[in-house]
């Protein structure tokens, strides 16, 4: 699973990282504001592979129950889903 630095104020992806650790280190390295979140980045196909009970839409935004082995326990949080 890829992760991205996502600017929640302007709703745009700033940077794509190969894993969660790299994403957090880049956020720390550039001392980015609280308006920047580290979120999973999935294609529409990857997102749809998860069972329906793991996925959801809240206020028009995609959410997913996921984990990052060695970094995060199971977590239901926002994800960025891109078309292809």
PASEBA-1860 file (N, C-alpha, C; in nm, 3 decimals):
! residues 84
1> XXXXXXXX> 0.084/-0.117/0.000/0.000/0.000/0.000/0.090/0.124/0.000 ~ 0.060/0.217/-0.087/0.132/0.344/-0.091/0.065/0.442/0.004 ~ 0.141/0.543/0.045/0.088/0.648/0.130/0.122/0.781/0.067 ~ 0.046/0.883/0.102/0.072/1.016/0.046/0.064/1.121/0.155 ~ 0.128/1.232/0.127/0.109/1.352/0.208/-0.003/1.428/0.139 ~ -0.110/1.452/0.212/-0.229/1.511/0.155/-0.261/1.643/0.225 ~ -0.270/1.749/0.148/-0.302/1.882/0.200/-0.454/1.889/0.216 ~ -0.501/1.883/0.341/-0.644/1.882/0.366/-0.708/2.019/0.343
9> XXXXXXXX> -0.630/2.124/0.352/-0.682/2.259/0.329/-0.717/2.280/0.181 ~ -0.625/2.238/0.092/-0.645/2.259/-0.051/-0.687/2.131/-0.123 ~ -0.705/2.022/-0.047/-0.750/1.893/-0.099/-0.668/1.848/-0.220 ~ -0.537/1.830/-0.196/-0.449/1.786/-0.303/-0.336/1.700/-0.246 ~ -0.285/1.612/-0.329/-0.173/1.527/-0.292/-0.044/1.606/-0.312 ~ 0.042/1.606/-0.211/0.169/1.678/-0.218/0.282/1.585/-0.261 ~ 0.280/1.464/-0.205/0.390/1.370/-0.229/0.340/1.228/-0.212 ~ 0.392/1.135/-0.291/0.357/0.994/-0.280/0.480/0.919/-0.230
17> XXXXXXXX> 0.460/0.835/-0.128/0.569/0.756/-0.070/0.538/0.607/-0.081 ~ 0.643/0.526/-0.085/0.627/0.381/-0.101/0.568/0.315/0.022 ~ 0.591/0.374/0.140/0.538/0.314/0.262/0.511/0.422/0.367 ~ 0.452/0.380/0.478/0.413/0.472/0.583/0.532/0.541/0.648 ~ 0.638/0.466/0.673/0.757/0.523/0.736/0.817/0.634/0.651 ~ 0.827/0.611/0.520/0.882/0.714/0.431/0.793/0.838/0.429 ~ 0.663/0.818/0.431/0.570/0.931/0.428/0.587/1.017/0.554 ~ 0.593/0.952/0.671/0.611/1.029/0.794/0.746/1.098/0.800
25> XXXXXXXX> 0.850/1.033/0.750/0.983/1.096/0.752/0.986/1.218/0.660 ~ 0.917/1.211/0.546/0.912/1.326/0.456/0.834/1.441/0.518 ~ 0.726/1.408/0.587/0.648/1.514/0.654/0.733/1.582/0.760 ~ 0.806/1.503/0.836/0.893/1.558/0.940/1.009/1.636/0.880 ~ 1.069/1.583/0.775/1.184/1.646/0.709/1.151/1.788/0.662 ~ 1.033/1.803/0.604/0.994/1.933/0.551/0.913/2.016/0.651 ~ 0.897/1.965/0.773/0.824/2.035/0.880/0.691/2.089/0.829 ~ 0.612/2.001/0.771/0.484/2.042/0.714/0.380/2.067/0.823
33> XXXXXXXX> 0.285/2.152/0.792/0.185/2.196/0.888/0.085/2.085/0.924 ~ -0.001/2.118/1.019/-0.106/2.025/1.060/-0.212/2.007/0.952 ~ -0.210/2.092/0.850/-0.303/2.078/0.739/-0.263/1.966/0.644 ~ -0.148/1.904/0.670/-0.099/1.795/0.586/-0.110/1.665/0.664 ~ -0.183/1.570/0.605/-0.203/1.439/0.667/-0.132/1.331/0.588 ~ -0.096/1.225/0.657/-0.042/1.106/0.590/-0.158/1.009/0.574 ~ -0.193/0.980/0.448/-0.308/0.894/0.419/-0.271/0.785/0.320 ~ -0.336/0.669/0.330/-0.315/0.565/0.229/-0.363/0.613/0.092
41> XXXXXXXX> -0.296/0.569/-0.011/-0.330/0.604/-0.149/-0.359/0.476/-0.226 ~ -0.481/0.462/-0.274/-0.523/0.340/-0.344/-0.587/0.373/-0.477 ~ -0.575/0.281/-0.571/-0.651/0.294/-0.695/-0.794/0.249/-0.665 ~ -0.886/0.283/-0.750/-1.026/0.242/-0.733/-1.035/0.089/-0.727 ~ -0.956/0.020/-0.809/-0.957/-0.126/-0.812/-0.907/-0.185/-0.680 ~ -0.798/-0.129/-0.626/-0.744/-0.176/-0.498/-0.847/-0.156/-0.387 ~ -0.911/-0.040/-0.387/-1.010/-0.008/-0.285/-1.128/-0.107/-0.290 ~ -1.173/-0.139/-0.410/-1.288/-0.227/-0.426/-1.255/-0.373/-0.391
49> XXXXXXXX> -1.127/-0.409/-0.383/-1.089/-0.545/-0.344/-1.116/-0.573/-0.196 ~ -1.123/-0.468/-0.115/-1.153/-0.487/0.026/-1.301/-0.522/0.043 ~ -1.334/-0.606/0.140/-1.475/-0.640/0.163/-1.558/-0.514/0.190 ~ -1.683/-0.519/0.152/-1.772/-0.404/0.168/-1.778/-0.358/0.314 ~ -1.769/-0.452/0.407/-1.776/-0.417/0.549/-1.652/-0.341/0.597 ~ -1.543/-0.340/0.517/-1.421/-0.267/0.552/-1.420/-0.126/0.491 ~ -1.509/-0.101/0.395/-1.510/0.025/0.321/-1.628/0.111/0.362 ~ -1.617/0.240/0.338/-1.730/0.329/0.364/-1.708/0.466/0.306
57> XXXXXXXX> -1.818/0.538/0.292/-1.815/0.677/0.245/-1.874/0.762/0.356 ~ -1.798/0.861/0.402/-1.844/0.952/0.506/-1.829/1.094/0.452 ~ -1.939/1.165/0.444/-1.939/1.303/0.391/-1.868/1.310/0.255 ~ -1.891/1.211/0.170/-1.834/1.211/0.036/-1.688/1.171/0.027 ~ -1.630/1.126/0.140/-1.489/1.086/0.140/-1.477/0.937/0.172 ~ -1.381/0.872/0.108/-1.363/0.727/0.124/-1.292/0.695/0.255 ~ -1.342/0.592/0.322/-1.281/0.542/0.446/-1.259/0.392/0.431 ~ -1.162/0.342/0.507/-1.126/0.201/0.496/-1.070/0.151/0.629
65> XXXXXXXX> -1.104/0.027/0.664/-1.041/-0.040/0.777/-0.915/-0.106/0.722 ~ -0.798/-0.060/0.767/-0.672/-0.110/0.714/-0.569/-0.119/0.825 ~ -0.456/-0.180/0.795/-0.343/-0.182/0.886/-0.215/-0.168/0.805 ~ -0.112/-0.119/0.870/0.022/-0.113/0.812/0.110/-0.200/0.902 ~ 0.136/-0.324/0.861/0.210/-0.416/0.947/0.340/-0.355/1.000 ~ 0.359/-0.366/1.130/0.478/-0.311/1.194/0.469/-0.164/1.227 ~ 0.365/-0.096/1.178/0.352/0.048/1.202/0.220/0.085/1.269 ~ 0.110/0.035/1.213/-0.024/0.070/1.262/-0.107/-0.056/1.283
73> XXXXXXXX> -0.181/-0.057/1.392/-0.280/-0.161/1.414/-0.398/-0.131/1.322 ~ -0.499/-0.216/1.323/-0.618/-0.192/1.242/-0.674/-0.053/1.274 ~ -0.707/0.018/1.169/-0.753/0.155/1.184/-0.858/0.185/1.078 ~ -0.968/0.247/1.116/-1.070/0.291/1.020/-1.047/0.439/1.000 ~ -0.997/0.475/0.880/-0.960/0.614/0.858/-0.980/0.648/0.711 ~ -0.967/0.774/0.684/-0.981/0.824/0.547/-0.869/0.771/0.459 ~ -0.901/0.742/0.334/-0.804/0.703/0.234/-0.828/0.785/0.108 ~ -0.724/0.799/0.027/-0.738/0.868/-0.101/-0.751/0.761/-0.208
81> XXXX> -0.861/0.767/-0.283/-0.887/0.671/-0.389/-0.879/0.746/-0.521 ~ -0.790/0.697/-0.609/-0.772/0.760/-0.740/-0.827/0.670/-0.849 ~ -0.884/0.730/-0.950/-0.927/0.655/-1.069/-0.803/0.615/-1.147 ~ -0.789/0.485/-1.165/-0.674/0.426/-1.238/-0.556/0.513/-1.219
END
